[in-house]
Amino acid sequence: MATAYTPGLTVSPSTLVRKTRRLPLKGEVLVTPGQDVGPETIVAQTRIPGILRVVRASDRLGIDPDELPAATVVPEGDRVQAGQILAESRSFFGLFKSECRAPVGGVLEIISPVTGHLSIREQPKPVQVNAYIAGRVAEVLPEEGVVVETQGALIQGIFGVGGERRGPIRMVATGPDEALPEERLTADMAGQVVVGGANISAGALRRAAEIGVAGLVAGAIIDRDLIDFLGYDIGVAITGHEDLPLTLVLTEGFGSIRMADRTFRLLSSLAGQTASINGATQIRAGVIRPEIIVPRPGGTEAASASGQNLDLGSPIRIIREPYFGMLATVTALPHELQEIPTGAHVRVLEAELQNGERVIVPRANVEIIQE
């Protein structure tokens, strides 16, 4: 039987989840291998150097640049406060006095007799990285971070926006084909991960943001509704860094699509349990999927696979137009290369969509839904 290695979209009630938690630059790791951690446990920290602020001191004082060192009243390397006098000069036999004050607090790093500038390094900014999921420290990356490991449910979506958040799962929809309208969102859902079945509207997104919902999970959204909520077209860049009050995970894609039955059933079984959710998505090279993780200690051990064989009967999701986001089942795997509209000759597969339509798509344009 013809097979092919294809990236999988995991929807599993129990798998081994490993998350690398890395600092943006070298710092201090605060935990040890084997240590149990919670989602909010700080596992590593560092300090990012502050911005270097340049003050045109000689211009302000009305002196030549080479006169600045003598006019500066604070030694190089000293800490200064915002508003503190850095340099001063007198003119007309001392009758007129000019002052140059620090616009921000920090360290006076440079006194330049060439440019006549003073440079203040602002306070460093502390950066802390938490564990994100409840689990165990499987590996320490010296001065960089850790790898946290947990056994639990993992649901990967096809697209998302918003960063890492946590909250108990709250089912709103009673079925995978039930949309999530804004009137179903109530104030008591603040801090929760709310799950709908099919589409979510721009109005529901705005309502969720107003009441403080931590995350929204739905089958799909009309693309213009997402653009309306964000205020711009997100394009194809990596997501997850948007300045949003909540995180959105779409399990199926864009348009009017019901949530896959297996996904809805698993989310329903997790209702009330605390989930870690992240909308970060990168569809191209170095694929990153939005995710919902619910640690379930004591679950059946299962290794998390990054890929699997594509066979007849494999459940798949199409990840390119014109069938983007649609679920299907593989019905044939031709050996011969076939020409596609771009003129390229590639390996293809035949699949049956949920509506019964049979389509032929390049194998590179699908991903297996892992059970």
ZAMARGU-4260 file (C-alpha; in steps of 0.2 Angstrom, whole numbers, plus 5000, padded with zeros to 4 digits):
<rodrens>
0) 5000/5000/5000 | 5007/5017/4996 | 5012/5028/5011 | 5019/5045/5014 | 5026/5054/5029
5) 5014/5068/5033 | 5013/5080/5048 | 4999/5076/5060 | 4987/5087/5069 | 4986/5079/5086
10) 4969/5077/5095 | 4973/5065/5109 | 4966/5061/5126 | 4983/5056/5132 | 5000/5059/5125
15) 5017/5064/5131 | 5018/5083/5130 | 5035/5091/5131 | 5037/5110/5130 | 5053/5120/5129
20) 5053/5136/5140 | 5068/5146/5134 | 5074/5164/5139 | 5076/5177/5125 | 5095/5178/5131
25) 5105/5170/5144 | 5100/5171/5162 | 5097/5160/5177 | 5087/5144/5178 | 5077/5142/5195
30) 5072/5124/5195 | 5080/5107/5195 | 5078/5091/5185 | 5064/5081/5191 | 5055/5095/5200
35) 5036/5096/5199 | 5030/5113/5193 | 5013/5122/5190 | 5009/5132/5175 | 5013/5148/5185
40) 5030/5142/5192 | 5044/5153/5186 | 5057/5142/5179 | 5070/5154/5173 | 5073/5173/5173
45) 5085/5186/5165 | 5086/5205/5163 | 5086/5213/5146 | 5097/5229/5145 | 5088/5245/5145
50) 5087/5257/5130 | 5102/5269/5128 | 5094/5287/5128 | 5105/5300/5120 | 5104/5318/5127
55) 5111/5332/5116 | 5119/5340/5132 | 5131/5353/5123 | 5117/5360/5113 | 5106/5362/5128
60) 5120/5371/5137 | 5126/5381/5123 | 5144/5375/5124 | 5157/5366/5113 | 5157/5347/5114
65) 5175/5347/5121 | 5169/5357/5135 | 5156/5344/5141 | 5166/5333/5152 | 5171/5348/5163
70) 5153/5354/5164 | 5146/5337/5168 | 5142/5335/5187 | 5139/5317/5187 | 5153/5304/5185
75) 5152/5292/5171 | 5145/5276/5177 | 5134/5283/5191 | 5116/5280/5193 | 5104/5295/5190
80) 5086/5299/5193 | 5074/5307/5181 | 5075/5326/5182 | 5092/5325/5190 | 5105/5338/5184
85) 5118/5330/5173 | 5128/5345/5168 | 5128/5364/5170 | 5136/5379/5163 | 5137/5398/5166
90) 5139/5413/5154 | 5141/5432/5155 | 5152/5431/5170 | 5141/5419/5179 | 5125/5429/5177
95) 5116/5416/5167 | 5115/5397/5171 | 5110/5383/5160 | 5106/5366/5165 | 5104/5349/5157
100) 5093/5336/5166 | 5091/5318/5164 | 5075/5314/5155 | 5074/5296/5162 | 5082/5286/5176
105) 5097/5274/5173 | 5116/5274/5172 | 5126/5288/5164 | 5135/5277/5153 | 5144/5289/5140
110) 5151/5307/5141 | 5157/5311/5124 | 5168/5326/5121 | 5167/5322/5102 | 5148/5323/5100
115) 5144/5333/5115 | 5131/5320/5120 | 5127/5311/5136 | 5120/5293/5135 | 5109/5286/5149
120) 5106/5267/5149 | 5088/5265/5156 | 5085/5252/5169 | 5086/5234/5164 | 5069/5225/5162
125) 5067/5209/5171 | 5060/5194/5160 | 5053/5178/5168 | 5047/5162/5160 | 5034/5151/5168
130) 5032/5133/5166 | 5015/5136/5156 | 5009/5118/5160 | 5008/5108/5176 | 5021/5094/5175
135) 5039/5089/5178 | 5056/5097/5173 | 5063/5084/5161 | 5078/5094/5156 | 5088/5109/5161
140) 5096/5120/5148 | 5110/5129/5157 | 5107/5148/5157 | 5093/5146/5144 | 5078/5137/5151
145) 5070/5120/5154 | 5060/5107/5145 | 5044/5103/5155 | 5035/5087/5152 | 5018/5081/5156
150) 5005/5067/5152 | 4989/5074/5146 | 4976/5078/5133 | 4983/5088/5118 | 4972/5096/5105
155) 4980/5105/5091 | 4970/5118/5080 | 4973/5124/5063 | 4974/5143/5067 | 4974/5154/5082
160) 4979/5171/5088 | 4984/5177/5105 | 4997/5171/5117 | 4998/5159/5132 | 4984/5159/5144
165) 4976/5147/5156 | 4958/5143/5163 | 4945/5130/5166 | 4936/5123/5151 | 4918/5129/5149
170) 4907/5121/5136 | 4894/5132/5129 | 4889/5122/5113 | 4879/5106/5115 | 4885/5099/5099
175) 4899/5101/5086 | 4888/5111/5074 | 4882/5124/5086 | 4888/5141/5083 | 4894/5152/5097
180) 4884/5169/5097 | 4888/5183/5108 | 4872/5181/5119 | 4878/5165/5126 | 4893/5173/5134
185) 4890/5178/5152 | 4900/5187/5165 | 4903/5171/5175 | 4914/5165/5161 | 4928/5177/5165
190) 4945/5168/5166 | 4938/5153/5158 | 4942/5144/5141 | 4925/5144/5132 | 4921/5131/5119
195) 4909/5133/5105 | 4905/5120/5091 | 4905/5129/5074 | 4907/5147/5070 | 4911/5161/5081
200) 4906/5179/5076 | 4916/5195/5078 | 4902/5201/5091 | 4906/5186/5101 | 4924/5189/5101
205) 4921/5207/5107 | 4909/5201/5120 | 4922/5188/5126 | 4935/5202/5127 | 4924/5213/5137
210) 4920/5200/5151 | 4937/5194/5152 | 4937/5177/5144 | 4954/5169/5144 | 4952/5159/5128
215) 4939/5154/5115 | 4939/5138/5105 | 4928/5136/5090 | 4927/5126/5074 | 4929/5141/5062
220) 4927/5160/5059 | 4923/5170/5044 | 4939/5179/5039 | 4932/5196/5038 | 4925/5194/5056
225) 4943/5190/5063 | 4949/5205/5053 | 4935/5216/5060 | 4940/5210/5078 | 4959/5213/5076
230) 4957/5229/5066 | 4969/5223/5052 | 4973/5208/5041 | 4985/5196/5049 | 4992/5189/5033
235) 5003/5174/5034 | 5015/5179/5047 | 5017/5169/5063 | 5004/5173/5076 | 5003/5173/5095
240) 5011/5190/5099 | 4995/5200/5096 | 4990/5213/5109 | 4974/5204/5113 | 4964/5202/5129
245) 4961/5184/5125 | 4967/5169/5115 | 4957/5161/5100 | 4960/5144/5094 | 4951/5138/5078
250) 4951/5119/5076 | 4945/5118/5058 | 4949/5134/5049 | 4940/5148/5040 | 4922/5149/5034
255) 4907/5140/5040 | 4914/5123/5047 | 4908/5112/5061 | 4920/5106/5074 | 4926/5088/5071
260) 4916/5076/5081 | 4932/5068/5090 | 4938/5086/5095 | 4921/5091/5102 | 4919/5075/5112
265) 4937/5076/5119 | 4934/5094/5124 | 4917/5090/5132 | 4926/5076/5142 | 4938/5089/5149
270) 4925/5102/5155 | 4929/5110/5171 | 4948/5105/5170 | 4961/5118/5169 | 4969/5120/5151
275) 4984/5129/5145 | 4980/5137/5128 | 4991/5146/5115 | 4986/5153/5099 | 5003/5154/5091
280) 5002/5148/5073 | 5015/5146/5059 | 5009/5137/5044 | 5024/5137/5033 | 5042/5131/5037
285) 5044/5126/5055 | 5026/5123/5058 | 5018/5129/5075 | 5001/5124/5079 | 4989/5133/5091
290) 4985/5121/5106 | 4975/5116/5121 | 4984/5106/5134 | 4976/5098/5149 | 4988/5088/5160
295) 4980/5072/5166 | 4992/5063/5179 | 4991/5045/5179 | 4985/5044/5161 | 4991/5030/5149
300) 5008/5033/5143 | 5009/5038/5125 | 5023/5045/5115 | 5019/5061/5105 | 5022/5058/5087
305) 5027/5072/5075 | 5021/5062/5060 | 5014/5045/5054 | 5010/5035/5038 | 4997/5041/5026
310) 4985/5026/5022 | 4968/5022/5015 | 4955/5027/5028 | 4967/5040/5036 | 4957/5055/5043
315) 4965/5071/5036 | 4963/5089/5036 | 4967/5099/5020 | 4978/5114/5023 | 4978/5123/5007
320) 4965/5132/4996 | 4952/5128/4988 | 4948/5116/5002 | 4957/5124/5016 | 4952/5118/5033
325) 4940/5104/5027 | 4940/5087/5035 | 4941/5071/5024 | 4945/5053/5023 | 4959/5046/5011
330) 4951/5035/4998 | 4965/5032/4986 | 4984/5035/4985 | 4990/5034/4967 | 5008/5030/4964
335) 5010/5041/4948 | 5014/5059/4949 | 5000/5071/4943 | 5001/5088/4936 | 4993/5102/4946
340) 4987/5119/4941 | 5004/5127/4945 | 5011/5115/4932 | 5021/5105/4944 | 5020/5086/4944
345) 5018/5080/4962 | 5011/5065/4972 | 4992/5067/4975 | 4979/5058/4985 | 4960/5056/4983
350) 4949/5060/4997 | 4931/5060/5002 | 4925/5076/5010 | 4912/5076/5024 | 4899/5081/5012
355) 4903/5066/5001 | 4912/5075/4987 | 4928/5067/4981 | 4943/5078/4978 | 4961/5076/4972
360) 4974/5086/4981 | 4993/5086/4983 | 4999/5075/4998 | 5009/5090/5004 | 4993/5100/5006
365) 4986/5088/5019 | 4989/5083/5037 | 4984/5068/5046 | 4973/5070/5061 | 4981/5059/5075
370) 4969/5050/5087
</rodrens>
